[in-house]
Amino acid sequence: MELFLILKIILIIGAVIAVYAIARNLDIIKIILNYWKDLIFRK
């Protein structure tokens, strides 16, 4: 039973890290899209 609890805790921590990484990547993707939009509409 303790092993199952430890596995659940590890899974929750992994999910939090994954959500944080996805959120960081979304910010980077937004910056890249804004850069390309500025390049296209500047001309």
C-alpha atoms as a printed R data frame, in Angstrom:
   type eleno elety resid chain resno     x      y       z
1  ATOM     1    CA   MET     A     1 0.000  0.000   0.000
2  ATOM     2    CA   GLU     A     2 2.851  2.391   0.731
3  ATOM     3    CA   LEU     A     3 4.322  1.681  -2.706
4  ATOM     4    CA   PHE     A     4 0.999  2.632  -4.335
5  ATOM     5    CA   LEU     A     5 0.953  5.909  -2.368
6  ATOM     6    CA   ILE     A     6 4.518  6.713  -3.412
7  ATOM     7    CA   LEU     A     7 3.667  6.000  -7.061
8  ATOM     8    CA   LYS     A     8 0.628  8.308  -6.869
9  ATOM     9    CA   ILE     A     9 2.757 11.111  -5.383
10 ATOM    10    CA   ILE     A    10 5.372 10.686  -8.123
11 ATOM    11    CA   LEU     A    11 2.632 10.737 -10.768
12 ATOM    12    CA   ILE     A    12 1.132 13.953  -9.353
13 ATOM    13    CA   ILE     A    13 4.542 15.647  -9.239
14 ATOM    14    CA   GLY     A    14 5.212 14.528 -12.820
15 ATOM    15    CA   ALA     A    15 1.853 15.921 -13.970
16 ATOM    16    CA   VAL     A    16 2.576 19.295 -12.331
17 ATOM    17    CA   ILE     A    17 5.986 19.468 -14.005
18 ATOM    18    CA   ALA     A    18 4.448 18.523 -17.367
19 ATOM    19    CA   VAL     A    19 1.776 21.247 -17.093
20 ATOM    20    CA   TYR     A    20 4.454 23.806 -16.154
21 ATOM    21    CA   ALA     A    21 6.611 22.781 -19.139
22 ATOM    22    CA   ILE     A    22 3.631 23.029 -21.508
23 ATOM    23    CA   ALA     A    23 2.737 26.478 -20.148
24 ATOM    24    CA   ARG     A    24 6.327 27.673 -20.644
25 ATOM    25    CA   ASN     A    25 6.340 26.334 -24.207
26 ATOM    26    CA   LEU     A    26 3.030 28.077 -24.949
27 ATOM    27    CA   ASP     A    27 4.629 31.382 -23.925
28 ATOM    28    CA   ILE     A    28 7.566 30.680 -26.239
29 ATOM    29    CA   ILE     A    29 5.206 29.744 -29.089
30 ATOM    30    CA   LYS     A    30 3.257 32.993 -28.598
31 ATOM    31    CA   ILE     A    31 6.490 35.014 -28.774
32 ATOM    32    CA   ILE     A    32 7.531 33.234 -31.989
33 ATOM    33    CA   LEU     A    33 4.105 33.778 -33.580
34 ATOM    34    CA   ASN     A    34 4.160 37.475 -32.682
35 ATOM    35    CA   TYR     A    35 7.653 37.769 -34.198
36 ATOM    36    CA   TRP     A    36 6.543 36.183 -37.468
37 ATOM    37    CA   LYS     A    37 3.395 38.345 -37.538
38 ATOM    38    CA   ASP     A    38 5.547 41.461 -37.144
39 ATOM    39    CA   LEU     A    39 7.856 40.282 -39.936
40 ATOM    40    CA   ILE     A    40 4.948 39.606 -42.310
41 ATOM    41    CA   PHE     A    41 2.943 42.784 -41.685
42 ATOM    42    CA   ARG     A    42 5.946 45.111 -41.508
43 ATOM    43    CA   LYS     A    43 6.409 44.946 -45.285
